[in-house]
Amino acid sequence: MKTLDILGYHYTVNETKPLSEMKGNSGTCDLDHSIIELANDAGEDMKLSTLLHEIIEAINFHLEIRLTEAKIKQLEAGLFQALTTNGVNLQDLLYKDN
């Protein structure tokens, strides 16, 4: 189990369910309980992209930015490409100890 600090909230990141049990999503963010769930059988890039998406969801919620789901998807896609192309190791979000 991994935890991430997002704006002072400690989110638990779990990879316990396959995509087939995730109701059409590769991840979810339970904002009330600070839990991010990722599909355990998703590919590496999908997991990292999904984790970035769920982090944006949490930021959107806690800062009351009011981004739509479409805007969050666009922001995630742009950030994922820019970060990974420029050598940022997003795997540390999932695999590096706190």
Jmol script that loads the backbone (N, CA, C; Angstrom):
load data "model"
ATOM      1  N   MET A   1       0.843  -1.177   0.000  1.00  0.00           N
ATOM      2  CA  MET A   1       0.000   0.000   0.000  1.00  0.00           C
ATOM      3  C   MET A   1       0.888   1.240   0.000  1.00  0.00           C
ATOM      4  N   LYS A   2       0.555   2.168  -0.825  1.00  0.00           N
ATOM      5  CA  LYS A   2       1.294   3.418  -0.983  1.00  0.00           C
ATOM      6  C   LYS A   2       0.413   4.555  -0.498  1.00  0.00           C
ATOM      7  N   THR A   3       1.021   5.572   0.100  1.00  0.00           N
ATOM      8  CA  THR A   3       0.264   6.774   0.451  1.00  0.00           C
ATOM      9  C   THR A   3       0.900   7.973  -0.230  1.00  0.00           C
ATOM     10  N   LEU A   4       0.052   8.907  -0.635  1.00  0.00           N
ATOM     11  CA  LEU A   4       0.494  10.151  -1.247  1.00  0.00           C
ATOM     12  C   LEU A   4      -0.073  11.314  -0.451  1.00  0.00           C
ATOM     13  N   ASP A   5       0.732  12.334  -0.265  1.00  0.00           N
ATOM     14  CA  ASP A   5       0.280  13.560   0.374  1.00  0.00           C
ATOM     15  C   ASP A   5      -0.184  14.496  -0.735  1.00  0.00           C
ATOM     16  N   ILE A   6      -1.467  14.816  -0.726  1.00  0.00           N
ATOM     17  CA  ILE A   6      -2.043  15.736  -1.706  1.00  0.00           C
ATOM     18  C   ILE A   6      -2.675  16.878  -0.924  1.00  0.00           C
ATOM     19  N   LEU A   7      -2.003  18.018  -0.913  1.00  0.00           N
ATOM     20  CA  LEU A   7      -2.478  19.209  -0.212  1.00  0.00           C
ATOM     21  C   LEU A   7      -2.705  18.946   1.280  1.00  0.00           C
ATOM     22  N   GLY A   8      -1.863  18.103   1.864  1.00  0.00           N
ATOM     23  CA  GLY A   8      -1.969  17.809   3.284  1.00  0.00           C
ATOM     24  C   GLY A   8      -2.915  16.674   3.622  1.00  0.00           C
ATOM     25  N   TYR A   9      -3.579  16.125   2.637  1.00  0.00           N
ATOM     26  CA  TYR A   9      -4.451  14.964   2.835  1.00  0.00           C
ATOM     27  C   TYR A   9      -3.660  13.720   2.438  1.00  0.00           C
ATOM     28  N   HIS A  10      -3.719  12.694   3.256  1.00  0.00           N
ATOM     29  CA  HIS A  10      -2.964  11.473   2.992  1.00  0.00           C
ATOM     30  C   HIS A  10      -3.861  10.461   2.278  1.00  0.00           C
ATOM     31  N   TYR A  11      -3.598  10.296   0.999  1.00  0.00           N
ATOM     32  CA  TYR A  11      -4.363   9.379   0.161  1.00  0.00           C
ATOM     33  C   TYR A  11      -3.673   8.027   0.106  1.00  0.00           C
ATOM     34  N   THR A  12      -4.439   6.989   0.346  1.00  0.00           N
ATOM     35  CA  THR A  12      -3.964   5.626   0.186  1.00  0.00           C
ATOM     36  C   THR A  12      -4.169   5.220  -1.266  1.00  0.00           C
ATOM     37  N   VAL A  13      -3.147   4.630  -1.865  1.00  0.00           N
ATOM     38  CA  VAL A  13      -3.236   4.163  -3.254  1.00  0.00           C
ATOM     39  C   VAL A  13      -3.238   2.640  -3.229  1.00  0.00           C
ATOM     40  N   ASN A  14      -4.304   2.061  -3.756  1.00  0.00           N
ATOM     41  CA  ASN A  14      -4.450   0.601  -3.797  1.00  0.00           C
ATOM     42  C   ASN A  14      -4.535   0.121  -5.234  1.00  0.00           C
ATOM     43  N   GLU A  15      -3.972  -1.044  -5.458  1.00  0.00           N
ATOM     44  CA  GLU A  15      -4.094  -1.733  -6.745  1.00  0.00           C
ATOM     45  C   GLU A  15      -4.638  -3.120  -6.450  1.00  0.00           C
ATOM     46  N   THR A  16      -5.935  -3.224  -6.259  1.00  0.00           N
ATOM     47  CA  THR A  16      -6.488  -4.493  -5.788  1.00  0.00           C
ATOM     48  C   THR A  16      -7.514  -5.130  -6.716  1.00  0.00           C
ATOM     49  N   LYS A  17      -8.063  -4.371  -7.658  1.00  0.00           N
ATOM     50  CA  LYS A  17      -9.125  -4.891  -8.518  1.00  0.00           C
ATOM     51  C   LYS A  17      -8.690  -4.899  -9.972  1.00  0.00           C
ATOM     52  N   PRO A  18      -9.145  -5.899 -10.739  1.00  0.00           N
ATOM     53  CA  PRO A  18      -8.881  -5.885 -12.181  1.00  0.00           C
ATOM     54  C   PRO A  18      -9.793  -4.889 -12.896  1.00  0.00           C
ATOM     55  N   LEU A  19      -9.400  -4.508 -14.106  1.00  0.00           N
ATOM     56  CA  LEU A  19     -10.196  -3.584 -14.920  1.00  0.00           C
ATOM     57  C   LEU A  19     -11.649  -4.036 -15.039  1.00  0.00           C
ATOM     58  N   SER A  20     -11.869  -5.332 -15.142  1.00  0.00           N
ATOM     59  CA  SER A  20     -13.229  -5.853 -15.320  1.00  0.00           C
ATOM     60  C   SER A  20     -14.143  -5.538 -14.133  1.00  0.00           C
ATOM     61  N   GLU A  21     -13.580  -5.235 -12.975  1.00  0.00           N
ATOM     62  CA  GLU A  21     -14.374  -4.914 -11.787  1.00  0.00           C
ATOM     63  C   GLU A  21     -14.419  -3.416 -11.488  1.00  0.00           C
ATOM     64  N   MET A  22     -13.829  -2.598 -12.360  1.00  0.00           N
ATOM     65  CA  MET A  22     -13.720  -1.163 -12.091  1.00  0.00           C
ATOM     66  C   MET A  22     -14.808  -0.338 -12.794  1.00  0.00           C
ATOM     67  N   LYS A  23     -15.858  -0.983 -13.273  1.00  0.00           N
ATOM     68  CA  LYS A  23     -17.011  -0.297 -13.870  1.00  0.00           C
ATOM     69  C   LYS A  23     -16.613   0.656 -14.998  1.00  0.00           C
ATOM     70  N   GLY A  24     -15.734   0.183 -15.882  1.00  0.00           N
ATOM     71  CA  GLY A  24     -15.353   0.975 -17.041  1.00  0.00           C
ATOM     72  C   GLY A  24     -14.256   1.994 -16.798  1.00  0.00           C
ATOM     73  N   ASN A  25     -13.705   2.028 -15.600  1.00  0.00           N
ATOM     74  CA  ASN A  25     -12.626   2.963 -15.269  1.00  0.00           C
ATOM     75  C   ASN A  25     -11.342   2.205 -14.972  1.00  0.00           C
ATOM     76  N   SER A  26     -10.226   2.860 -15.197  1.00  0.00           N
ATOM     77  CA  SER A  26      -8.947   2.259 -14.805  1.00  0.00           C
ATOM     78  C   SER A  26      -8.544   2.723 -13.410  1.00  0.00           C
ATOM     79  N   GLY A  27      -9.348   3.631 -12.831  1.00  0.00           N
ATOM     80  CA  GLY A  27      -9.079   4.089 -11.480  1.00  0.00           C
ATOM     81  C   GLY A  27     -10.231   4.911 -10.936  1.00  0.00           C
ATOM     82  N   THR A  28     -10.234   5.073  -9.625  1.00  0.00           N
ATOM     83  CA  THR A  28     -11.242   5.890  -8.957  1.00  0.00           C
ATOM     84  C   THR A  28     -10.578   6.659  -7.824  1.00  0.00           C
ATOM     85  N   CYS A  29     -11.232   7.726  -7.417  1.00  0.00           N
ATOM     86  CA  CYS A  29     -10.756   8.522  -6.293  1.00  0.00           C
ATOM     87  C   CYS A  29     -11.914   8.719  -5.325  1.00  0.00           C
ATOM     88  N   ASP A  30     -11.818   8.095  -4.161  1.00  0.00           N
ATOM     89  CA  ASP A  30     -12.819   8.262  -3.109  1.00  0.00           C
ATOM     90  C   ASP A  30     -12.385   9.469  -2.283  1.00  0.00           C
ATOM     91  N   LEU A  31     -12.977  10.606  -2.575  1.00  0.00           N
ATOM     92  CA  LEU A  31     -12.574  11.865  -1.955  1.00  0.00           C
ATOM     93  C   LEU A  31     -12.965  11.933  -0.485  1.00  0.00           C
ATOM     94  N   ASP A  32     -14.026  11.253  -0.093  1.00  0.00           N
ATOM     95  CA  ASP A  32     -14.460  11.272   1.300  1.00  0.00           C
ATOM     96  C   ASP A  32     -13.544  10.466   2.218  1.00  0.00           C
ATOM     97  N   HIS A  33     -12.925   9.419   1.669  1.00  0.00           N
ATOM     98  CA  HIS A  33     -12.072   8.542   2.472  1.00  0.00           C
ATOM     99  C   HIS A  33     -10.599   8.608   2.077  1.00  0.00           C
ATOM    100  N   SER A  34     -10.260   9.493   1.148  1.00  0.00           N
ATOM    101  CA  SER A  34      -8.874   9.692   0.690  1.00  0.00           C
ATOM    102  C   SER A  34      -8.235   8.390   0.206  1.00  0.00           C
ATOM    103  N   ILE A  35      -8.936   7.731  -0.721  1.00  0.00           N
ATOM    104  CA  ILE A  35      -8.439   6.474  -1.293  1.00  0.00           C
ATOM    105  C   ILE A  35      -8.440   6.594  -2.808  1.00  0.00           C
ATOM    106  N   ILE A  36      -7.318   6.263  -3.414  1.00  0.00           N
ATOM    107  CA  ILE A  36      -7.214   6.156  -4.865  1.00  0.00           C
ATOM    108  C   ILE A  36      -7.069   4.677  -5.184  1.00  0.00           C
ATOM    109  N   GLU A  37      -7.917   4.195  -6.063  1.00  0.00           N
ATOM    110  CA  GLU A  37      -7.914   2.794  -6.467  1.00  0.00           C
ATOM    111  C   GLU A  37      -7.506   2.719  -7.930  1.00  0.00           C
ATOM    112  N   LEU A  38      -6.519   1.874  -8.238  1.00  0.00           N
ATOM    113  CA  LEU A  38      -6.069   1.665  -9.613  1.00  0.00           C
ATOM    114  C   LEU A  38      -6.280   0.210  -9.999  1.00  0.00           C
ATOM    115  N   ALA A  39      -6.625  -0.023 -11.252  1.00  0.00           N
ATOM    116  CA  ALA A  39      -6.786  -1.397 -11.734  1.00  0.00           C
ATOM    117  C   ALA A  39      -5.431  -2.103 -11.670  1.00  0.00           C
ATOM    118  N   ASN A  40      -5.406  -3.248 -11.016  1.00  0.00           N
ATOM    119  CA  ASN A  40      -4.130  -3.942 -10.822  1.00  0.00           C
ATOM    120  C   ASN A  40      -3.607  -4.626 -12.078  1.00  0.00           C
ATOM    121  N   ASP A  41      -4.453  -4.796 -13.085  1.00  0.00           N
ATOM    122  CA  ASP A  41      -3.999  -5.448 -14.310  1.00  0.00           C
ATOM    123  C   ASP A  41      -3.837  -4.467 -15.474  1.00  0.00           C
ATOM    124  N   ALA A  42      -3.890  -3.181 -15.178  1.00  0.00           N
ATOM    125  CA  ALA A  42      -3.665  -2.176 -16.220  1.00  0.00           C
ATOM    126  C   ALA A  42      -2.181  -2.123 -16.562  1.00  0.00           C
ATOM    127  N   GLY A  43      -1.867  -1.698 -17.765  1.00  0.00           N
ATOM    128  CA  GLY A  43      -0.482  -1.518 -18.162  1.00  0.00           C
ATOM    129  C   GLY A  43       0.166  -0.395 -17.368  1.00  0.00           C
ATOM    130  N   GLU A  44       1.479  -0.373 -17.355  1.00  0.00           N
ATOM    131  CA  GLU A  44       2.232   0.602 -16.555  1.00  0.00           C
ATOM    132  C   GLU A  44       1.873   2.044 -16.903  1.00  0.00           C
ATOM    133  N   ASP A  45       1.865   2.389 -18.187  1.00  0.00           N
ATOM    134  CA  ASP A  45       1.524   3.757 -18.584  1.00  0.00           C
ATOM    135  C   ASP A  45       0.094   4.107 -18.190  1.00  0.00           C
ATOM    136  N   MET A  46      -0.822   3.159 -18.319  1.00  0.00           N
ATOM    137  CA  MET A  46      -2.214   3.417 -17.945  1.00  0.00           C
ATOM    138  C   MET A  46      -2.319   3.671 -16.441  1.00  0.00           C
ATOM    139  N   LYS A  47      -1.606   2.886 -15.639  1.00  0.00           N
ATOM    140  CA  LYS A  47      -1.631   3.102 -14.191  1.00  0.00           C
ATOM    141  C   LYS A  47      -1.111   4.490 -13.832  1.00  0.00           C
ATOM    142  N   LEU A  48      -0.002   4.872 -14.427  1.00  0.00           N
ATOM    143  CA  LEU A  48       0.601   6.168 -14.106  1.00  0.00           C
ATOM    144  C   LEU A  48      -0.265   7.321 -14.594  1.00  0.00           C
ATOM    145  N   SER A  49      -0.814   7.194 -15.782  1.00  0.00           N
ATOM    146  CA  SER A  49      -1.701   8.213 -16.321  1.00  0.00           C
ATOM    147  C   SER A  49      -2.958   8.327 -15.462  1.00  0.00           C
ATOM    148  N   THR A  50      -3.495   7.198 -15.065  1.00  0.00           N
ATOM    149  CA  THR A  50      -4.679   7.178 -14.215  1.00  0.00           C
ATOM    150  C   THR A  50      -4.376   7.780 -12.849  1.00  0.00           C
ATOM    151  N   LEU A  51      -3.233   7.460 -12.284  1.00  0.00           N
ATOM    152  CA  LEU A  51      -2.863   8.034 -10.993  1.00  0.00           C
ATOM    153  C   LEU A  51      -2.774   9.554 -11.094  1.00  0.00           C
ATOM    154  N   LEU A  52      -2.171  10.053 -12.155  1.00  0.00           N
ATOM    155  CA  LEU A  52      -2.094  11.496 -12.367  1.00  0.00           C
ATOM    156  C   LEU A  52      -3.503  12.091 -12.467  1.00  0.00           C
ATOM    157  N   HIS A  53      -4.386  11.418 -13.177  1.00  0.00           N
ATOM    158  CA  HIS A  53      -5.773  11.864 -13.298  1.00  0.00           C
ATOM    159  C   HIS A  53      -6.439  11.956 -11.917  1.00  0.00           C
ATOM    160  N   GLU A  54      -6.246  10.941 -11.099  1.00  0.00           N
ATOM    161  CA  GLU A  54      -6.886  10.912  -9.778  1.00  0.00           C
ATOM    162  C   GLU A  54      -6.278  11.963  -8.843  1.00  0.00           C
ATOM    163  N   ILE A  55      -5.006  12.247  -8.992  1.00  0.00           N
ATOM    164  CA  ILE A  55      -4.385  13.333  -8.216  1.00  0.00           C
ATOM    165  C   ILE A  55      -5.022  14.664  -8.597  1.00  0.00           C
ATOM    166  N   ILE A  56      -5.244  14.878  -9.894  1.00  0.00           N
ATOM    167  CA  ILE A  56      -5.904  16.106 -10.342  1.00  0.00           C
ATOM    168  C   ILE A  56      -7.329  16.170  -9.789  1.00  0.00           C
ATOM    169  N   GLU A  57      -8.017  15.026  -9.761  1.00  0.00           N
ATOM    170  CA  GLU A  57      -9.369  14.982  -9.177  1.00  0.00           C
ATOM    171  C   GLU A  57      -9.335  15.458  -7.723  1.00  0.00           C
ATOM    172  N   ALA A  58      -8.360  14.976  -6.959  1.00  0.00           N
ATOM    173  CA  ALA A  58      -8.254  15.354  -5.544  1.00  0.00           C
ATOM    174  C   ALA A  58      -7.951  16.853  -5.402  1.00  0.00           C
ATOM    175  N   ILE A  59      -7.029  17.351  -6.206  1.00  0.00           N
ATOM    176  CA  ILE A  59      -6.699  18.785  -6.165  1.00  0.00           C
ATOM    177  C   ILE A  59      -7.921  19.610  -6.532  1.00  0.00           C
ATOM    178  N   ASN A  60      -8.620  19.184  -7.569  1.00  0.00           N
ATOM    179  CA  ASN A  60      -9.834  19.875  -8.007  1.00  0.00           C
ATOM    180  C   ASN A  60     -10.852  19.954  -6.865  1.00  0.00           C
ATOM    181  N   PHE A  61     -11.011  18.872  -6.135  1.00  0.00           N
ATOM    182  CA  PHE A  61     -11.967  18.816  -5.037  1.00  0.00           C
ATOM    183  C   PHE A  61     -11.540  19.702  -3.866  1.00  0.00           C
ATOM    184  N   HIS A  62     -10.317  19.526  -3.407  1.00  0.00           N
ATOM    185  CA  HIS A  62      -9.868  20.235  -2.202  1.00  0.00           C
ATOM    186  C   HIS A  62      -9.708  21.739  -2.418  1.00  0.00           C
ATOM    187  N   LEU A  63      -9.357  22.146  -3.620  1.00  0.00           N
ATOM    188  CA  LEU A  63      -9.206  23.571  -3.906  1.00  0.00           C
ATOM    189  C   LEU A  63     -10.461  24.179  -4.525  1.00  0.00           C
ATOM    190  N   GLU A  64     -11.486  23.342  -4.694  1.00  0.00           N
ATOM    191  CA  GLU A  64     -12.769  23.794  -5.237  1.00  0.00           C
ATOM    192  C   GLU A  64     -12.599  24.537  -6.570  1.00  0.00           C
ATOM    193  N   ILE A  65     -11.801  23.940  -7.453  1.00  0.00           N
ATOM    194  CA  ILE A  65     -11.528  24.552  -8.756  1.00  0.00           C
ATOM    195  C   ILE A  65     -12.723  24.406  -9.697  1.00  0.00           C
ATOM    196  N   ARG A  66     -13.462  23.341  -9.549  1.00  0.00           N
ATOM    197  CA  ARG A  66     -14.671  23.079 -10.354  1.00  0.00           C
ATOM    198  C   ARG A  66     -14.363  22.759 -11.813  1.00  0.00           C
ATOM    199  N   LEU A  67     -13.292  22.025 -12.042  1.00  0.00           N
ATOM    200  CA  LEU A  67     -13.006  21.543 -13.389  1.00  0.00           C
ATOM    201  C   LEU A  67     -13.998  20.444 -13.745  1.00  0.00           C
ATOM    202  N   THR A  68     -14.422  20.419 -14.993  1.00  0.00           N
ATOM    203  CA  THR A  68     -15.280  19.328 -15.458  1.00  0.00           C
ATOM    204  C   THR A  68     -14.418  18.084 -15.659  1.00  0.00           C
ATOM    205  N   GLU A  69     -15.068  16.934 -15.767  1.00  0.00           N
ATOM    206  CA  GLU A  69     -14.342  15.688 -16.028  1.00  0.00           C
ATOM    207  C   GLU A  69     -13.577  15.784 -17.351  1.00  0.00           C
ATOM    208  N   ALA A  70     -14.178  16.423 -18.346  1.00  0.00           N
ATOM    209  CA  ALA A  70     -13.497  16.588 -19.638  1.00  0.00           C
ATOM    210  C   ALA A  70     -12.227  17.416 -19.485  1.00  0.00           C
ATOM    211  N   LYS A  71     -12.289  18.476 -18.710  1.00  0.00           N
ATOM    212  CA  LYS A  71     -11.102  19.321 -18.489  1.00  0.00           C
ATOM    213  C   LYS A  71     -10.040  18.572 -17.702  1.00  0.00           C
ATOM    214  N   ILE A  72     -10.445  17.767 -16.737  1.00  0.00           N
ATOM    215  CA  ILE A  72      -9.478  16.967 -15.971  1.00  0.00           C
ATOM    216  C   ILE A  72      -8.773  15.979 -16.895  1.00  0.00           C
ATOM    217  N   LYS A  73      -9.527  15.342 -17.785  1.00  0.00           N
ATOM    218  CA  LYS A  73      -8.927  14.409 -18.750  1.00  0.00           C
ATOM    219  C   LYS A  73      -7.930  15.122 -19.659  1.00  0.00           C
ATOM    220  N   GLN A  74      -8.284  16.309 -20.115  1.00  0.00           N
ATOM    221  CA  GLN A  74      -7.379  17.069 -20.986  1.00  0.00           C
ATOM    222  C   GLN A  74      -6.114  17.475 -20.237  1.00  0.00           C
ATOM    223  N   LEU A  75      -6.273  17.952 -19.025  1.00  0.00           N
ATOM    224  CA  LEU A  75      -5.132  18.359 -18.213  1.00  0.00           C
ATOM    225  C   LEU A  75      -4.226  17.173 -17.913  1.00  0.00           C
ATOM    226  N   GLU A  76      -4.824  16.053 -17.581  1.00  0.00           N
ATOM    227  CA  GLU A  76      -4.041  14.837 -17.307  1.00  0.00           C
ATOM    228  C   GLU A  76      -3.254  14.407 -18.536  1.00  0.00           C
ATOM    229  N   ALA A  77      -3.879  14.407 -19.708  1.00  0.00           N
ATOM    230  CA  ALA A  77      -3.193  13.984 -20.933  1.00  0.00           C
ATOM    231  C   ALA A  77      -2.018  14.901 -21.245  1.00  0.00           C
ATOM    232  N   GLY A  78      -2.240  16.200 -21.121  1.00  0.00           N
ATOM    233  CA  GLY A  78      -1.163  17.152 -21.388  1.00  0.00           C
ATOM    234  C   GLY A  78      -0.030  17.038 -20.388  1.00  0.00           C
ATOM    235  N   LEU A  79      -0.354  16.944 -19.109  1.00  0.00           N
ATOM    236  CA  LEU A  79       0.688  16.809 -18.078  1.00  0.00           C
ATOM    237  C   LEU A  79       1.444  15.493 -18.216  1.00  0.00           C
ATOM    238  N   PHE A  80       0.723  14.407 -18.465  1.00  0.00           N
ATOM    239  CA  PHE A  80       1.376  13.107 -18.609  1.00  0.00           C
ATOM    240  C   PHE A  80       2.398  13.141 -19.736  1.00  0.00           C
ATOM    241  N   GLN A  81       1.998  13.682 -20.877  1.00  0.00           N
ATOM    242  CA  GLN A  81       2.920  13.758 -22.015  1.00  0.00           C
ATOM    243  C   GLN A  81       4.106  14.654 -21.693  1.00  0.00           C
ATOM    244  N   ALA A  82       3.858  15.838 -21.177  1.00  0.00           N
ATOM    245  CA  ALA A  82       4.940  16.783 -20.899  1.00  0.00           C
ATOM    246  C   ALA A  82       5.908  16.243 -19.848  1.00  0.00           C
ATOM    247  N   LEU A  83       5.380  15.638 -18.802  1.00  0.00           N
ATOM    248  CA  LEU A  83       6.243  15.124 -17.734  1.00  0.00           C
ATOM    249  C   LEU A  83       7.062  13.925 -18.201  1.00  0.00           C
ATOM    250  N   THR A  84       6.413  12.955 -18.827  1.00  0.00           N
ATOM    251  CA  THR A  84       7.145  11.745 -19.223  1.00  0.00           C
ATOM    252  C   THR A  84       8.127  12.016 -20.356  1.00  0.00           C
ATOM    253  N   THR A  85       7.775  12.866 -21.302  1.00  0.00           N
ATOM    254  CA  THR A  85       8.676  13.197 -22.405  1.00  0.00           C
ATOM    255  C   THR A  85       9.913  13.932 -21.908  1.00  0.00           C
ATOM    256  N   ASN A  86       9.760  14.662 -20.830  1.00  0.00           N
ATOM    257  CA  ASN A  86      10.871  15.444 -20.296  1.00  0.00           C
ATOM    258  C   ASN A  86      11.577  14.783 -19.116  1.00  0.00           C
ATOM    259  N   GLY A  87      11.412  13.487 -18.995  1.00  0.00           N
ATOM    260  CA  GLY A  87      12.211  12.711 -18.058  1.00  0.00           C
ATOM    261  C   GLY A  87      11.743  12.650 -16.617  1.00  0.00           C
ATOM    262  N   VAL A  88      10.537  13.114 -16.326  1.00  0.00           N
ATOM    263  CA  VAL A  88      10.027  13.001 -14.959  1.00  0.00           C
ATOM    264  C   VAL A  88       9.580  11.559 -14.733  1.00  0.00           C
ATOM    265  N   ASN A  89      10.082  10.946 -13.686  1.00  0.00           N
ATOM    266  CA  ASN A  89       9.776   9.551 -13.397  1.00  0.00           C
ATOM    267  C   ASN A  89       8.518   9.466 -12.537  1.00  0.00           C
ATOM    268  N   LEU A  90       7.383   9.280 -13.171  1.00  0.00           N
ATOM    269  CA  LEU A  90       6.121   9.181 -12.452  1.00  0.00           C
ATOM    270  C   LEU A  90       6.004   7.872 -11.675  1.00  0.00           C
ATOM    271  N   GLN A  91       6.853   6.906 -11.989  1.00  0.00           N
ATOM    272  CA  GLN A  91       6.824   5.640 -11.254  1.00  0.00           C
ATOM    273  C   GLN A  91       7.119   5.842  -9.775  1.00  0.00           C
ATOM    274  N   ASP A  92       7.852   6.886  -9.450  1.00  0.00           N
ATOM    275  CA  ASP A  92       8.123   7.175  -8.034  1.00  0.00           C
ATOM    276  C   ASP A  92       6.827   7.404  -7.253  1.00  0.00           C
ATOM    277  N   LEU A  93       5.791   7.909  -7.910  1.00  0.00           N
ATOM    278  CA  LEU A  93       4.507   8.107  -7.228  1.00  0.00           C
ATOM    279  C   LEU A  93       3.898   6.802  -6.760  1.00  0.00           C
ATOM    280  N   LEU A  94       4.174   5.723  -7.485  1.00  0.00           N
ATOM    281  CA  LEU A  94       3.614   4.425  -7.131  1.00  0.00           C
ATOM    282  C   LEU A  94       4.575   3.535  -6.353  1.00  0.00           C
ATOM    283  N   TYR A  95       5.838   3.616  -6.663  1.00  0.00           N
ATOM    284  CA  TYR A  95       6.752   2.588  -6.167  1.00  0.00           C
ATOM    285  C   TYR A  95       7.822   3.037  -5.203  1.00  0.00           C
ATOM    286  N   LYS A  96       8.100   4.317  -5.116  1.00  0.00           N
ATOM    287  CA  LYS A  96       9.126   4.800  -4.209  1.00  0.00           C
ATOM    288  C   LYS A  96       8.550   4.921  -2.804  1.00  0.00           C
ATOM    289  N   ASP A  97       9.314   4.499  -1.800  1.00  0.00           N
ATOM    290  CA  ASP A  97       8.868   4.631  -0.420  1.00  0.00           C
ATOM    291  C   ASP A  97       8.739   6.086  -0.043  1.00  0.00           C
ATOM    292  N   ASN A  98       7.781   6.370   0.836  1.00  0.00           N
ATOM    293  CA  ASN A  98       7.555   7.746   1.315  1.00  0.00           C
ATOM    294  C   ASN A  98       8.724   8.258   2.105  1.00  0.00           C
TER     295      ASN A  98
END
end "model"
wireframe off; spacefill off
backbone 0.3
color backbone group
